[in-house]
Structures are given as C-alpha cells and as structure tokens.
Amino acid sequence: MDVFSVKSDLDLSINFSNNSVEFPREKKVPALRKLARRLYLLQSQGHVYRVHPIVSAKVPIVKVIDRGTGIECDISVENQDGILKSQIIRIISAIDHRFQKLSVVMKTWAKVHSINSSKDHTLNSLSIILLVAFHLQTREPPILPPFRVLLKDGMEPAKVKKVVQGYLQYGERNKESLAELFVSLLSKLASVESLWLEGICASAYEGAWIDSRWEDGRMNVEDFTDRTENVARAVGKAGIKLIYRCIHCSLHDISAFNYGSIDALKLKACLFDAGKVRAHLNRNKRKRAVASSSAVAATKKSRSTEGSNPWEEGIKASHDVQWKNRSTKSSNPWEEGNHQASSNDTNWKKCSGKSSNPWEEGNQATTEIHGNMPHSSSPTKKAHVAEVSNSHLINKESGVLPDIPLLHCPPATPPALDHGWRSWGGTKHAPSRSGCGWRSWGGSASMSRSHKS
C-alpha cells in the first residue's frame, strides 16, 4: 500500500491459487509449519534469525528477520484479503497525498513508542491507517469521503479505481497542513479516551463514529472490507492505557515546544527517536509514581494530626464558626435574619433584569454552557461532544519543526490518565449530561460548531 518507512517490516503472502479458489485454514497451518522448518535450517546456517511461527493468530504467519538487511518479514499463506486491502488503500490514497504521508508519520510515531504490535496488544498497522482515514473523513471540511461511497460498485480494484477518479479533488477545500492533522488526530483520540470501554467504534466505511457490535473493553476500529471484524481487537484495557500514556505525553511535548520550554530538535527526538522516547516515558512514569506516593503520604499525615476523632473536630469547628458569626454585627439573631432577608431581596431584584424566574435563568445558563449537547448516553454522541469541546485545541499560529511546521497549543502539564476532568488551563467544567466529562485544554468549552478547526 506504499505506506512504509526505512524500518518497516515486510509482509509476504505465498499464494498457490487464484482468487476464485478458497484455501482453508486447515491447509494454511501445515504449509506454514513446513516453511518454518526450512527457515530453521537457514537460521542454523546464519542466513536468518528469530524464526517464530504464530499459527494461533486469525491470519497465521511466520516471523523471521533477514540477517543481511535486518528486515523483519511476516510470511503468510494465501492472504488474499490482506492483498485486496492493500490494493484498495493504495488506490484511495490517490485522492489526497496527506492520507499516505500522515499514515507514515503515525506509523513511525507508534513504532518508536512501541504501540504498533498486535502481538503486544497494541495497534497493528491496518488499525493505524484506518484511524488516519477516519480522521481525514471527519475533518471540516472533509479530506476523504466515506469508504462506502468509494466501494459502492464493489471491491474489485479496477472498479474502485474508476470510482476514485471522480473524487480526486475532494479534499482541496481543506488547507490543513500535515502537522495540523497530526496534532488534531492525537487530540481527537485523547478526547474519546474513556469511550472505547463503553463501546464506541471508529468506522472508515461510514466515515463516522458508530456503536460497537463487539464486546466492550476493547479499542474498536471497523474493518472496511468485512464489517463484522474489529481490526483493533487485540487492544484491551492494558493496551488502551499504554497507548494513551503515549498520546498524552506527545501532546504535552508539542505544547511545551510551542511555549518555548523545549526546542525543535528536542521535540523531534521526543516524538520520533526510539531511544529518547523510552527514556522520556520512563522518566514521566517515575514522576507520576513519586507524585502519587507523596499525595498518599500527605493524606495520611493530615488524617493523623489534631485529634484522634475527626468527627469531634468537625463538630467543634462548626460550633466555633457559628458562635463567631453570631457575635458579629448584631447580638440578636433575629435582627441578623432580617438583615439577610433584606440582602436577599436586593439580590432578587438584581436577578430580575433578564427574567423574573431564577429557574429560567438557571436553565438559560445551562443551555449556554452545554449548547446542543445530546441527552442520549450513546457513546457515538458522547464522542461528538468530546470532540467538539476539544476542537479549540488547535490554535493556527505557526511554529517550526524541521520538515514539519507545528502549531501553537495551550501550555500544559500532563493530565492524570486514570479518571476525572482533563483541564489543561482555564476553568474546570462540570460533566456533561450525557455522562462524559469534557476535556478542556484552556479557554471556554462552548459546544457550538464555531470552535471546530
């Protein structure tokens, strides 16, 4: 599919027949075992190394590394479906050059962060490419059309190519740079972090978020050729946590660069240098561990001071406050009550400027804050809310990274990865009525479409 870098692995398929003849799994596994025995012989002679058959996978393969070139090969048998997907994606990439380039950038980023391996329960290459396609489909204006439009006449490469010819200028109205798309993709993924476990699914076929048809607790990316399959099925809770640790760390590094905390070379290393990335992630992990232990120690210390019974302390403090309040301004509590009532009358008059009913004002304020927020608990609608509230992350002022112009992002400290509001500056906002906490990275979190980049 022409989406590779210098360090990419090589996918090979050994085909014994044409597409019209079905080659069952029962025949593929013995053929791969026989191939593995021959590769073990070559390994003993020093030509290859790390021969490792994986026959329990959905697509059985033999992994091997060529000693002369260092290229890692994944060899399968009769993987016609994989070949078809590669051909279709290659044809679709002709619509806009940013599809192929952003796929390369994301695969490189994922590989150096060690989250590009289904064997390690992280993202495989196809799921990364489909997430990129989904992101380009959901930009405003869109850069790619939904795959269902391109596959309306069937999935034969010749028919797909004919349909694609009518969409070659589809994304020209969108002027976003590669860097803007890279940052906004990380931002989009960050905004739906908690929704994967609720069953949200990214569908490049529909070009929209959909409700998952698979079990909850996994990352869901729909296969565009077989919609019953989840190409990210290997990514469970532990994998999601690892992926989002890398996403938040990278977003923080980009923000730090744009506000002068690190230079361009340091940022490039933090994003795309494997050695620097590992050291950076480990350092942040140690900082979080120290911060967590300090917080626990402070909590224990606060509980152990000033008395052995916290309830007695609370009651005593309450009595002190009440006595102090009664001893000021007036010795007669009835007079104080009258004074308070008079003050409340004044406040009531102030509130009557726009509406004579304070409940109506409260509803109006709620409408202004929540905008057109959906009331449904559907994870797809929650995803829309999260994306819109996070869409003002991109501030289109230019910075420069070698070969990739970068954007200005708000100043940041890494958010907690476990739960609660993500507020990177500005004010914290209450959870939405759909049950999803907003991720606000500074500024207001109005839900109007005017915030979309």
C-alpha positions as CSV (number, residue, x, y, z in Angstrom):
1,M,0.0,0.0,0.0
2,D,3.1,2.2,-0.2
3,V,2.8,3.2,3.4
4,F,6.2,2.3,4.9
5,S,9.4,3.7,6.3
6,V,13.0,2.5,6.2
7,K,12.5,0.4,9.3
8,S,9.1,-1.1,8.3
9,D,8.7,-4.8,8.2
10,L,7.8,-6.7,5.0
11,D,4.5,-8.6,4.6
12,L,4.8,-11.6,2.2
13,S,2.0,-13.9,1.1
14,I,2.7,-17.2,-0.6
15,N,-0.2,-17.9,-3.0
16,F,-0.8,-21.3,-4.6
17,S,-4.0,-20.4,-6.4
18,N,-6.0,-17.6,-7.8
19,N,-8.8,-15.7,-6.0
20,S,-11.5,-18.0,-7.1
21,V,-10.2,-21.0,-5.2
22,E,-10.7,-21.0,-1.4
23,F,-7.7,-22.1,0.6
24,P,-8.9,-23.1,4.1
25,R,-7.1,-22.5,7.4
26,E,-6.6,-26.3,7.8
27,K,-4.3,-26.2,4.8
28,K,-2.6,-22.9,5.7
29,V,-1.2,-24.0,9.1
30,P,0.6,-27.2,7.9
31,A,2.1,-25.2,5.0
32,L,3.4,-22.6,7.4
33,R,4.9,-25.3,9.7
34,K,6.7,-26.8,6.8
35,L,8.0,-23.3,5.8
36,A,9.2,-22.7,9.4
37,R,11.2,-26.0,9.4
38,R,13.0,-24.8,6.3
39,L,13.6,-21.4,7.9
40,Y,15.1,-23.0,11.0
41,L,17.6,-24.7,8.7
42,L,18.5,-21.4,7.2
43,Q,18.8,-20.0,10.7
44,S,21.4,-22.6,11.6
45,Q,23.4,-21.6,8.6
46,G,23.4,-17.9,9.7
47,H,21.2,-16.5,6.9
48,V,18.2,-15.6,9.0
49,Y,17.3,-15.3,12.7
50,R,14.4,-15.1,15.2
51,V,12.2,-17.6,13.3
52,H,8.9,-17.6,15.1
53,P,5.7,-19.2,13.7
54,I,2.4,-17.8,15.1
55,V,-0.3,-20.2,13.9
56,S,-2.9,-19.3,16.6
57,A,-3.5,-15.8,15.1
58,K,-6.5,-15.0,12.9
59,V,-4.1,-14.8,10.0
60,P,-1.4,-17.4,10.7
61,I,2.2,-16.2,9.9
62,V,5.8,-17.0,10.4
63,K,8.0,-14.1,11.5
64,V,11.6,-14.1,10.5
65,I,14.5,-11.5,10.2
66,D,16.9,-11.5,7.3
67,R,20.4,-11.2,8.7
68,G,21.9,-9.4,5.7
69,T,19.4,-6.5,5.6
70,G,17.8,-6.6,9.1
71,I,14.4,-6.5,7.5
72,E,11.7,-8.3,9.5
73,C,9.3,-10.4,7.4
74,D,5.8,-11.6,8.2
75,I,5.1,-14.6,5.9
76,S,1.5,-15.8,5.4
77,V,-0.1,-18.3,3.0
78,E,-3.0,-17.3,0.7
79,N,-3.6,-14.0,2.4
80,Q,-5.8,-12.7,-0.4
81,D,-7.8,-10.5,1.9
82,G,-4.7,-8.7,3.0
83,I,-3.6,-8.2,-0.6
84,L,-7.0,-6.8,-1.5
85,K,-7.0,-4.3,1.4
86,S,-3.5,-3.1,0.4
87,Q,-4.6,-2.5,-3.2
88,I,-7.7,-0.6,-2.2
89,I,-5.9,1.7,0.3
90,R,-3.2,2.4,-2.3
91,I,-5.9,3.4,-4.8
92,I,-7.8,5.6,-2.2
93,S,-4.5,7.4,-1.3
94,A,-4.5,9.0,-4.7
95,I,-7.4,11.2,-3.6
96,D,-5.2,13.3,-1.3
97,H,-1.4,13.0,-0.7
98,R,-1.9,13.8,3.0
99,F,-3.5,10.3,3.6
100,Q,-0.3,8.5,2.7
101,K,2.0,10.9,4.4
102,L,0.0,11.1,7.7
103,S,-0.2,7.3,7.7
104,V,3.6,7.1,7.5
105,V,4.0,9.8,10.3
106,M,1.5,7.9,12.6
107,K,3.1,4.5,12.0
108,T,6.5,5.9,12.7
109,W,5.3,7.6,15.9
110,A,3.5,4.4,17.0
111,K,6.5,2.2,16.3
112,V,9.1,4.3,18.2
113,H,6.6,4.4,21.1
114,S,6.3,0.6,21.0
115,I,2.5,0.7,20.4
116,N,2.5,-0.8,16.9
117,S,2.2,-4.5,17.5
118,S,-0.9,-6.6,17.9
119,K,1.3,-9.3,19.4
120,D,1.9,-6.9,22.3
121,H,-1.8,-5.9,22.5
122,T,-1.4,-2.5,20.8
123,L,-2.3,-1.1,17.4
124,N,-1.5,-3.1,14.2
125,S,-0.6,-1.2,11.0
126,L,-4.1,-1.6,9.5
127,S,-5.8,-0.1,12.5
128,I,-3.5,2.9,12.4
129,I,-4.1,3.5,8.7
130,L,-7.9,3.2,9.2
131,L,-7.8,5.7,12.1
132,V,-5.9,8.1,9.9
133,A,-8.5,7.7,7.1
134,F,-11.3,8.1,9.7
135,H,-9.7,11.3,10.9
136,L,-9.4,12.8,7.4
137,Q,-13.1,11.8,6.7
138,T,-14.2,13.7,9.9
139,R,-12.3,17.0,9.4
140,E,-14.2,20.1,8.5
141,P,-14.2,20.3,5.5
142,P,-13.5,16.5,5.0
143,I,-10.4,15.4,3.1
144,L,-11.6,11.9,2.3
145,P,-15.1,10.6,1.5
146,P,-16.5,7.6,3.5
147,F,-15.3,4.3,2.1
148,R,-18.9,3.1,1.4
149,V,-19.1,5.8,-1.3
150,L,-15.8,4.5,-2.9
151,L,-16.8,0.9,-2.7
152,K,-20.4,1.3,-4.0
153,D,-19.7,-0.7,-7.2
154,G,-17.8,-3.5,-5.4
155,M,-14.3,-4.1,-4.1
156,E,-12.6,-5.2,-7.2
157,P,-9.5,-2.8,-7.6
158,A,-10.5,-1.8,-11.2
159,K,-14.0,-0.8,-10.1
160,V,-12.7,1.1,-7.0
161,K,-10.1,2.9,-9.2
162,K,-12.8,4.0,-11.6
163,V,-15.0,5.5,-8.7
164,V,-12.0,7.2,-7.1
165,Q,-11.3,9.2,-10.4
166,G,-14.4,11.2,-9.6
167,Y,-13.1,12.2,-6.1
168,L,-9.5,13.3,-6.9
169,Q,-10.3,17.0,-5.9
170,Y,-12.4,16.0,-2.9
171,G,-10.2,17.4,-0.2
172,E,-8.9,20.5,-1.8
173,R,-11.1,22.9,0.3
174,N,-9.3,21.7,3.4
175,K,-6.0,23.6,3.7
176,E,-4.7,21.9,6.9
177,S,-1.0,21.0,7.0
178,L,0.4,17.6,7.8
179,A,1.4,18.9,11.3
180,E,-2.0,20.3,12.0
181,L,-3.6,16.9,11.1
182,F,-1.1,15.0,13.2
183,V,-1.8,17.1,16.3
184,S,-5.6,17.1,15.7
185,L,-5.6,13.3,15.3
186,L,-3.8,12.9,18.7
187,S,-6.3,15.4,20.1
188,K,-9.3,13.5,18.7
189,L,-8.1,10.3,20.2
190,A,-7.4,11.9,23.5
191,S,-11.0,13.3,23.6
192,V,-12.6,9.9,23.4
193,E,-10.2,8.0,25.8
194,S,-13.0,6.9,28.2
195,L,-15.5,5.9,25.5
196,W,-13.7,2.9,24.0
197,L,-14.6,0.9,27.0
198,E,-18.3,2.0,26.5
199,G,-18.4,0.5,23.0
200,I,-17.6,3.4,20.6
201,C,-16.2,2.3,17.2
202,A,-14.3,4.3,14.5
203,S,-15.7,3.3,11.1
204,A,-13.9,4.4,8.0
205,Y,-16.6,2.7,6.0
206,E,-19.2,5.1,7.3
207,G,-16.8,7.9,7.9
208,A,-18.3,8.4,11.4
209,W,-18.4,7.1,15.0
210,I,-20.7,4.1,15.4
211,D,-21.8,1.9,18.3
212,S,-19.6,-1.2,18.5
213,R,-21.1,-4.6,17.7
214,W,-18.4,-6.3,19.7
215,E,-17.8,-6.8,23.4
216,D,-16.9,-3.7,25.4
217,G,-13.5,-3.3,27.0
218,R,-11.5,-3.1,23.7
219,M,-10.5,-0.5,21.2
220,N,-12.8,-0.8,18.2
221,V,-11.8,0.0,14.6
222,E,-14.1,-1.4,12.0
223,D,-12.7,-3.5,9.0
224,F,-13.9,-1.8,5.8
225,T,-14.0,-5.0,3.8
226,D,-15.6,-7.2,6.4
227,R,-17.6,-5.0,8.8
228,T,-18.1,-7.9,11.3
229,E,-14.4,-7.7,12.1
230,N,-12.6,-5.4,14.5
231,V,-9.1,-4.8,13.3
232,A,-8.0,-3.4,16.7
233,R,-9.4,-6.4,18.6
234,A,-6.0,-7.1,20.2
235,V,-6.1,-3.8,22.1
236,G,-7.6,-4.4,25.6
237,K,-7.7,-2.2,28.7
238,A,-4.0,-2.5,29.3
239,G,-3.2,-1.7,25.7
240,I,-5.5,1.3,25.7
241,K,-3.8,2.6,28.9
242,L,-0.4,2.3,27.3
243,I,-1.5,3.9,24.0
244,Y,-3.0,6.9,25.9
245,R,0.1,7.3,28.0
246,C,2.0,7.9,24.8
247,I,-0.7,10.2,23.3
248,H,-0.8,12.5,26.4
249,C,3.0,12.6,26.6
250,S,3.3,13.6,23.0
251,L,0.6,16.3,23.3
252,H,2.4,17.7,26.3
253,D,5.7,17.8,24.4
254,I,4.1,19.6,21.5
255,S,2.6,22.2,23.9
256,A,5.9,22.6,25.7
257,F,7.7,23.3,22.3
258,N,5.2,25.9,21.2
259,Y,5.7,27.8,24.5
260,G,9.4,27.6,24.4
261,S,10.1,25.0,27.1
262,I,11.9,22.7,24.6
263,D,13.5,23.4,21.2
264,A,12.6,21.8,17.8
265,L,15.3,19.2,17.9
266,K,14.3,18.1,21.4
267,L,10.6,17.8,20.2
268,K,11.6,15.8,17.2
269,A,13.5,13.4,19.4
270,C,10.6,13.1,21.9
271,L,8.2,12.2,19.0
272,F,10.3,10.1,16.7
273,D,13.5,8.9,18.3
274,A,13.0,5.5,19.9
275,G,15.8,5.8,22.5
276,K,14.7,9.3,23.6
277,V,11.0,8.2,23.7
278,R,11.7,5.3,26.0
279,A,13.8,7.4,28.4
280,H,11.2,10.2,28.3
281,L,8.3,7.8,29.1
282,N,10.2,6.1,31.9
283,R,11.1,9.5,33.4
284,N,7.4,10.6,33.3
285,K,6.3,7.3,34.8
286,R,8.7,7.8,37.7
287,K,7.5,11.4,38.3
288,R,3.9,10.1,38.4
289,A,4.9,7.4,40.9
290,V,6.6,9.9,43.1
291,A,3.7,12.3,42.9
292,S,1.2,9.6,43.8
293,S,3.3,8.4,46.8
294,S,3.6,12.0,48.0
295,A,-0.1,12.5,47.8
296,V,-0.8,9.3,49.7
297,A,1.7,10.3,52.4
298,A,0.2,13.8,52.7
299,T,-3.3,12.3,53.1
300,K,-2.2,10.0,55.9
301,K,-0.4,12.9,57.6
302,S,-3.5,15.1,57.5
303,R,-5.6,12.4,59.0
304,S,-3.2,11.8,61.9
305,T,-3.0,15.4,63.1
306,E,-5.1,17.4,65.6
307,G,-7.1,14.9,67.4
308,S,-7.9,11.2,67.1
309,N,-11.6,11.8,66.2
310,P,-12.2,13.7,63.0
311,W,-16.0,13.9,63.7
312,E,-15.4,15.7,67.1
313,E,-13.0,18.1,65.3
314,G,-15.6,18.9,62.6
315,I,-18.3,19.5,65.2
316,K,-16.0,21.7,67.2
317,A,-15.1,23.8,64.1
318,S,-18.7,24.1,63.2
319,H,-19.6,25.4,66.7
320,D,-16.8,27.9,66.6
321,V,-17.9,29.3,63.2
322,Q,-21.5,29.6,64.3
323,W,-20.5,31.4,67.6
324,K,-18.2,33.8,65.7
325,N,-21.0,34.7,63.2
326,R,-23.5,35.3,65.9
327,S,-21.1,37.6,67.8
328,T,-20.6,40.0,64.9
329,K,-22.7,42.8,63.6
330,S,-25.6,42.1,66.0
331,S,-26.2,40.3,69.2
332,N,-29.7,39.4,68.2
333,P,-30.0,36.5,65.7
334,W,-33.5,37.7,64.7
335,E,-32.0,41.0,63.6
336,E,-29.4,39.2,61.6
337,G,-32.1,37.1,59.9
338,N,-34.0,40.2,58.9
339,H,-30.8,41.7,57.6
340,Q,-30.2,38.6,55.5
341,A,-33.7,38.7,54.1
342,S,-33.2,42.3,53.1
343,S,-30.0,41.3,51.3
344,N,-31.8,38.5,49.5
345,D,-34.5,41.0,48.3
346,T,-31.7,43.1,46.8
347,N,-30.2,40.0,45.1
348,W,-33.6,39.0,43.8
349,K,-34.0,42.5,42.2
350,K,-30.7,42.1,40.5
351,C,-31.7,38.7,39.1
352,S,-34.9,40.1,37.7
353,G,-33.1,42.1,34.9
354,K,-33.4,39.3,32.3
355,S,-36.0,37.1,33.9
356,S,-38.4,37.2,36.8
357,N,-37.9,33.5,37.4
358,P,-34.4,32.4,38.7
359,W,-35.1,28.8,37.5
360,E,-35.5,30.2,33.9
361,E,-32.1,31.9,34.3
362,G,-30.5,28.7,35.5
363,N,-31.9,26.9,32.5
364,Q,-30.7,29.6,30.2
365,A,-27.2,29.4,31.7
366,T,-27.2,25.7,31.4
367,T,-28.2,25.9,27.7
368,E,-25.3,28.4,27.1
369,I,-22.8,26.1,28.7
370,H,-24.0,22.8,27.2
371,G,-25.0,24.1,23.7
372,N,-26.5,21.4,21.6
373,M,-25.2,18.6,23.8
374,P,-27.1,15.3,23.1
375,H,-29.0,13.9,26.0
376,S,-28.5,10.3,24.9
377,S,-26.0,8.1,26.6
378,S,-24.9,6.7,23.2
379,P,-21.1,6.5,23.0
380,T,-21.2,7.9,19.5
381,K,-22.9,11.1,20.7
382,K,-20.6,11.3,23.6
383,A,-17.7,11.2,21.2
384,H,-19.1,14.1,19.2
385,V,-19.5,16.1,22.4
386,A,-15.9,15.3,23.5
387,E,-14.5,16.2,20.0
388,V,-16.4,19.5,19.8
389,S,-15.4,20.6,23.3
390,N,-11.8,19.7,22.4
391,S,-11.8,21.2,18.9
392,H,-10.4,24.6,20.1
393,L,-7.1,22.9,21.0
394,I,-5.6,23.8,17.6
395,N,-4.6,27.5,17.5
396,K,-3.4,28.2,14.0
397,E,-0.3,30.1,14.7
398,S,2.8,28.7,13.1
399,G,5.9,27.2,14.8
400,V,8.6,25.3,13.0
401,L,9.8,21.7,13.4
402,P,12.3,20.5,10.8
403,D,10.3,19.2,7.8
404,I,7.1,19.6,9.8
405,P,5.5,23.0,10.6
406,L,4.0,22.8,14.1
407,L,1.1,24.6,15.8
408,H,0.7,26.6,18.9
409,C,-1.0,24.6,21.6
410,P,-2.0,25.8,25.1
411,P,0.5,25.4,27.9
412,A,0.1,22.1,29.6
413,T,1.0,19.9,32.4
414,P,0.3,16.2,31.7
415,P,-3.3,15.3,32.9
416,A,-4.0,12.3,35.1
417,L,-4.5,9.2,33.0
418,D,-7.0,7.4,35.2
419,H,-10.1,9.5,35.7
420,G,-11.6,12.9,36.3
421,W,-11.6,16.1,34.2
422,R,-8.8,16.9,31.8
423,S,-8.4,20.6,32.2
424,W,-5.1,22.0,30.8
425,G,-5.5,25.6,31.9
426,G,-8.6,27.7,32.1
427,T,-11.5,26.6,34.3
428,K,-12.8,23.1,35.0
429,H,-16.2,22.3,33.6
430,A,-18.9,20.2,35.0
431,P,-19.6,16.8,33.5
432,S,-22.0,16.8,30.6
433,R,-25.5,15.5,30.9
434,S,-24.5,12.6,28.6
435,G,-22.2,11.3,31.3
436,C,-19.0,12.2,29.6
437,G,-16.5,14.6,31.2
438,W,-15.3,17.4,28.9
439,R,-11.7,17.6,28.0
440,S,-11.0,21.3,28.1
441,W,-7.4,22.4,27.3
442,G,-7.9,26.0,28.3
443,G,-10.4,28.6,27.1
444,S,-14.2,28.1,27.0
445,A,-15.9,24.8,26.2
446,S,-18.8,26.1,24.3
447,M,-20.4,23.4,22.2
448,S,-21.1,25.5,19.2
449,R,-19.7,24.3,15.9
450,S,-17.8,27.6,15.5
451,H,-14.9,26.1,17.6
452,K,-14.1,23.5,15.0
453,S,-10.8,24.0,13.3
